[in-house]
């Protein structure tokens, strides 16, 4: 799965950046100025932090975005239909990444305007830019996190001073609570996807038993009917649209 994520990120980078790269006549020379003295140490630490963040990019995408819910739902959909390798993992991960980018684009735009653009223009220092960059992500995560899940991790963290609001919750607490809520929501959607396909399996199994064809595997016979049913109801459009709309609705009430 991790290899598929890295492959999809590389493919997306080629698609979005390829046009501008080929349009240039000559690539500019790459140079890194690390400075001298105390500036050298600071630049080395910043470069080390940047490399660390880039190496953890797949995990960051999984932990702080809509990717978890989308990829789990698509995987459950494939299982519900009864397919093992179609669509393959790389297709599911790629579709999940593009849907994640669609859902997260407004949040990333806010992060860019609030923190990334000012720090690139050298208007604010890096230590001041990080909270501004993270704030829109935390707002999104809080809107999708159930209060019970957030309270659970706040209690287990044993903070000396509880956060005044959900937006003030540290990322080390908010991230696992967000992922637990996303997994719960993904399983709820997956259950709804399973129901019609299970009904088709039951009907086919009953018909085969009534005709005395008990040696015929019901799953093999029902697979074409499940595929044509999914195509006739325009399943991919419904699933993709429902997933995107589920993030606009926010976190479901706890129970």
MIDOSE-914482 format. One record per residue (C-alpha): z, y, x; residue in one letter. Coordinates in steps of 0.25 Angstrom, whole numbers. Each point is the difference from the previous one (the first is absolute). Layout:
N
up: Z north: Y east: X resn: a $
...
This chain:
255
up: 0 north: 0 east: 0 resn: x $
up: 4 north: 10 east: 11 resn: x $
up: -14 north: -3 east: 7 resn: x $
up: -7 north: 3 east: -13 resn: x $
up: 7 north: 13 east: -1 resn: x $
up: -3 north: 4 east: 14 resn: x $
up: -15 north: -4 east: -3 resn: x $
up: -1 north: 8 east: -13 resn: x $
up: 6 north: 12 east: 7 resn: x $
up: -10 north: -1 east: 11 resn: x $
up: -11 north: -1 east: -10 resn: x $
up: 5 north: 12 east: -8 resn: x $
up: 0 north: 8 east: 13 resn: x $
up: -14 north: -3 east: 3 resn: x $
up: -5 north: 3 east: -14 resn: x $
up: 7 north: 14 east: -1 resn: x $
up: -1 north: 4 east: 14 resn: x $
up: -13 north: -6 east: 4 resn: x $
up: -9 north: 11 east: -6 resn: x $
up: 7 north: 12 east: 7 resn: x $
up: 0 north: -8 east: 13 resn: x $
up: -15 north: -3 east: 0 resn: x $
up: -3 north: 14 east: -4 resn: x $
up: 5 north: 5 east: 13 resn: x $
up: -9 north: 2 east: 12 resn: x $
up: 10 north: -4 east: 11 resn: x $
up: 14 north: -4 east: -1 resn: x $
up: 10 north: 9 east: 6 resn: x $
up: 8 north: -4 east: 13 resn: x $
up: 13 north: -6 east: -3 resn: x $
up: 12 north: 6 east: 8 resn: x $
up: 15 north: -1 east: -2 resn: x $
up: 9 north: 11 east: 6 resn: x $
up: 14 north: -5 east: 2 resn: x $
up: 5 north: 12 east: 7 resn: x $
up: 10 north: 1 east: 11 resn: x $
up: 15 north: -1 east: 2 resn: x $
up: 8 north: 0 east: -13 resn: x $
up: -13 north: 2 east: -8 resn: x $
up: -5 north: -13 east: 6 resn: x $
up: 12 north: -8 east: -6 resn: x $
up: -2 north: 6 east: -13 resn: x $
up: -15 north: -3 east: -1 resn: x $
up: 2 north: -14 east: 5 resn: x $
up: 11 north: -2 east: -11 resn: x $
up: -10 north: 6 east: -11 resn: x $
up: -11 north: -9 east: 5 resn: x $
up: 9 north: -12 east: 0 resn: x $
up: 4 north: 3 east: -15 resn: x $
up: -14 north: 2 east: -4 resn: x $
up: -4 north: -13 east: 6 resn: x $
up: 12 north: -7 east: -7 resn: x $
up: -4 north: 6 east: -14 resn: x $
up: -15 north: -4 east: 2 resn: x $
up: 5 north: -14 east: 3 resn: x $
up: 9 north: 0 east: -12 resn: x $
up: -11 north: 6 east: -9 resn: x $
up: -3 north: -13 east: -9 resn: x $
up: 15 north: -1 east: -2 resn: x $
up: 2 north: 15 east: -4 resn: x $
up: -12 north: -2 east: -10 resn: x $
up: 7 north: -12 east: -6 resn: x $
up: 14 north: 6 east: -1 resn: x $
up: -3 north: 15 east: -5 resn: x $
up: -13 north: -1 east: -9 resn: x $
up: -5 north: -7 east: -12 resn: x $
up: -6 north: -12 east: 8 resn: x $
up: 11 north: -10 east: -3 resn: x $
up: -2 north: 0 east: -15 resn: x $
up: -15 north: 0 east: 1 resn: x $
up: -2 north: -11 east: 10 resn: x $
up: 11 north: -9 east: -7 resn: x $
up: -7 north: 2 east: -14 resn: x $
up: -14 north: -3 east: 6 resn: x $
up: 6 north: -12 east: 7 resn: x $
up: 6 north: -5 east: -13 resn: x $
up: -12 north: 3 east: -8 resn: x $
up: -8 north: -10 east: 10 resn: x $
up: 10 north: -10 east: -2 resn: x $
up: 0 north: 1 east: -15 resn: x $
up: -15 north: -2 east: -1 resn: x $
up: 2 north: -12 east: 8 resn: x $
up: -8 north: 4 east: 12 resn: x $
up: 5 north: -3 east: 14 resn: x $
up: -9 north: 8 east: 10 resn: x $
up: -9 north: 9 east: -10 resn: x $
up: 1 north: 11 east: 2 resn: x $
up: 5 north: -2 east: 15 resn: x $
up: 12 north: 6 east: 6 resn: x $
up: -8 north: 11 east: 7 resn: x $
up: -6 north: 5 east: -13 resn: x $
up: 13 north: 0 east: -7 resn: x $
up: 6 north: 8 east: 11 resn: x $
up: -12 north: 9 east: 1 resn: x $
up: 0 north: 3 east: -15 resn: x $
up: 15 north: 2 east: 0 resn: x $
up: -1 north: 10 east: 12 resn: x $
up: -11 north: 8 east: -7 resn: x $
up: 8 north: 0 east: -13 resn: x $
up: 13 north: 4 east: 8 resn: x $
up: -8 north: 12 east: 6 resn: x $
up: -5 north: 4 east: -14 resn: x $
up: 15 north: 0 east: -5 resn: x $
up: 6 north: 7 east: 12 resn: x $
up: -10 north: 10 east: 3 resn: x $
up: 7 north: 11 east: -8 resn: x $
up: 13 north: -3 east: 8 resn: x $
up: -7 north: -1 east: 13 resn: x $
up: -6 north: 14 east: -3 resn: x $
up: 13 north: 6 east: -3 resn: x $
up: 6 north: -6 east: 13 resn: x $
up: -12 north: 5 east: 8 resn: x $
up: 1 north: 14 east: -6 resn: x $
up: 15 north: 1 east: 2 resn: x $
up: 2 north: -6 east: 14 resn: x $
up: -12 north: -5 east: 7 resn: x $
up: -9 north: 12 east: -1 resn: x $
up: 11 north: 10 east: 4 resn: x $
up: 4 north: -9 east: 12 resn: x $
up: -15 north: -1 east: 5 resn: x $
up: -1 north: 15 east: -1 resn: x $
up: 13 north: 1 east: 8 resn: x $
up: 6 north: 8 east: -11 resn: x $
up: 13 north: -9 east: 0 resn: x $
up: 6 north: -10 east: 10 resn: x $
up: -1 north: -15 east: -2 resn: x $
up: 14 north: -2 east: -4 resn: x $
up: -1 north: 9 east: -11 resn: x $
up: -14 north: -6 east: -5 resn: x $
up: 6 north: -14 east: -1 resn: x $
up: 9 north: 3 east: -12 resn: x $
up: -11 north: 8 east: -7 resn: x $
up: -10 north: -12 east: 2 resn: x $
up: 10 north: -10 east: -5 resn: x $
up: 4 north: 8 east: -13 resn: x $
up: -12 north: -3 east: -8 resn: x $
up: 1 north: -14 east: 3 resn: x $
up: 14 north: -1 east: -4 resn: x $
up: -2 north: 7 east: -13 resn: x $
up: -11 north: -10 east: -3 resn: x $
up: 9 north: -12 east: 4 resn: x $
up: 11 north: 5 east: -8 resn: x $
up: -9 north: 1 east: -12 resn: x $
up: -3 north: -14 east: 1 resn: x $
up: 14 north: -6 east: 3 resn: x $
up: 9 north: -5 east: -10 resn: x $
up: 14 north: 7 east: 0 resn: x $
up: 7 north: -14 east: 1 resn: x $
up: -8 north: -4 east: 12 resn: x $
up: 3 north: 14 east: 7 resn: x $
up: 15 north: -1 east: -4 resn: x $
up: 1 north: -14 east: 6 resn: x $
up: -5 north: 4 east: 14 resn: x $
up: 8 north: 13 east: 0 resn: x $
up: 13 north: -8 east: -3 resn: x $
up: -4 north: -11 east: 11 resn: x $
up: -2 north: 12 east: 10 resn: x $
up: 14 north: 5 east: -2 resn: x $
up: -4 north: 14 east: 3 resn: x $
up: 12 north: 9 east: 3 resn: x $
up: -7 north: 11 east: -8 resn: x $
up: -9 north: -5 east: -12 resn: x $
up: -13 north: 7 east: -2 resn: x $
up: 1 north: 12 east: -9 resn: x $
up: -13 north: -4 east: -7 resn: x $
up: -10 north: -12 east: 1 resn: x $
up: -10 north: 9 east: 9 resn: x $
up: 11 north: 2 east: 10 resn: x $
up: 2 north: -15 east: 2 resn: x $
up: -4 north: -5 east: 14 resn: x $
up: -12 north: -8 east: 2 resn: x $
up: 7 north: -12 east: 6 resn: x $
up: 6 north: -1 east: -14 resn: x $
up: -11 north: 5 east: -9 resn: x $
up: -11 north: -9 east: 7 resn: x $
up: 6 north: -14 east: -4 resn: x $
up: 4 north: 5 east: -14 resn: x $
up: -14 north: 5 east: -2 resn: x $
up: -6 north: -13 east: 5 resn: x $
up: 10 north: -9 east: -9 resn: x $
up: -4 north: 9 east: -12 resn: x $
up: -15 north: -2 east: 3 resn: x $
up: 1 north: -15 east: 1 resn: x $
up: 7 north: 0 east: -13 resn: x $
up: -10 north: 8 east: -7 resn: x $
up: -11 north: -8 east: 7 resn: x $
up: 6 north: -13 east: -6 resn: x $
up: 1 north: 6 east: -14 resn: x $
up: -15 north: 4 east: 1 resn: x $
up: -3 north: -14 east: 6 resn: x $
up: 7 north: -7 east: -12 resn: x $
up: -9 north: 8 east: -10 resn: x $
up: -13 north: -4 east: 8 resn: x $
up: 4 north: -15 east: 0 resn: x $
up: 2 north: -1 east: -15 resn: x $
up: -14 north: 0 east: -5 resn: x $
up: -5 north: -10 east: 11 resn: x $
up: 12 north: -9 east: -3 resn: x $
up: -5 north: 0 east: -15 resn: x $
up: -14 north: -4 east: 5 resn: x $
up: 6 north: -12 east: 8 resn: x $
up: 8 north: -5 east: -12 resn: x $
up: -12 north: 1 east: -9 resn: x $
up: -9 north: -8 east: 10 resn: x $
up: 11 north: -10 east: 3 resn: x $
up: 2 north: -3 east: -15 resn: x $
up: -15 north: -1 east: -3 resn: x $
up: -1 north: -10 east: 12 resn: x $
up: 11 north: -8 east: -5 resn: x $
up: -5 north: 0 east: -14 resn: x $
up: -14 north: -5 east: 5 resn: x $
up: 7 north: -11 east: 8 resn: x $
up: -4 north: 6 east: 13 resn: x $
up: 14 north: 0 east: 7 resn: x $
up: -6 north: -3 east: 13 resn: x $
up: -8 north: 13 east: 1 resn: x $
up: 8 north: 11 east: 7 resn: x $
up: 3 north: 11 east: -10 resn: x $
up: 0 north: 10 east: 11 resn: x $
up: -14 north: -3 east: 4 resn: x $
up: -5 north: 1 east: -14 resn: x $
up: 7 north: 13 east: -4 resn: x $
up: -4 north: 7 east: 13 resn: x $
up: -14 north: 4 east: -5 resn: x $
up: 6 north: 5 east: -14 resn: x $
up: 10 north: 8 east: 8 resn: x $
up: -10 north: 7 east: 8 resn: x $
up: -9 north: 3 east: -11 resn: x $
up: 12 north: 5 east: -8 resn: x $
up: 4 north: 9 east: 11 resn: x $
up: -15 north: 5 east: 1 resn: x $
up: -2 north: 3 east: -14 resn: x $
up: 13 north: 8 east: -2 resn: x $
up: -4 north: 8 east: 13 resn: x $
up: 12 north: -5 east: 7 resn: x $
up: -1 north: 7 east: 13 resn: x $
up: -1 north: 14 east: -6 resn: x $
up: 12 north: -3 east: -9 resn: x $
up: 8 north: -5 east: 11 resn: x $
up: -3 north: 11 east: 10 resn: x $
up: 1 north: 11 east: -11 resn: x $
up: 14 north: -6 east: -5 resn: x $
up: 5 north: 0 east: 14 resn: x $
up: -3 north: 14 east: 3 resn: x $
up: 5 north: 5 east: -13 resn: x $
up: 13 north: -8 east: 2 resn: x $
up: 4 north: 9 east: 11 resn: x $
up: -2 north: 13 east: -9 resn: x $
up: 10 north: -6 east: -9 resn: x $
up: 11 north: -1 east: 10 resn: x $
up: 11 north: -10 east: 2 resn: x $
up: 3 north: -9 east: -12 resn: x $
up: 13 north: 0 east: -7 resn: x $
up: 10 north: -9 east: 7 resn: x $
up: 6 north: -12 east: -7 resn: x $
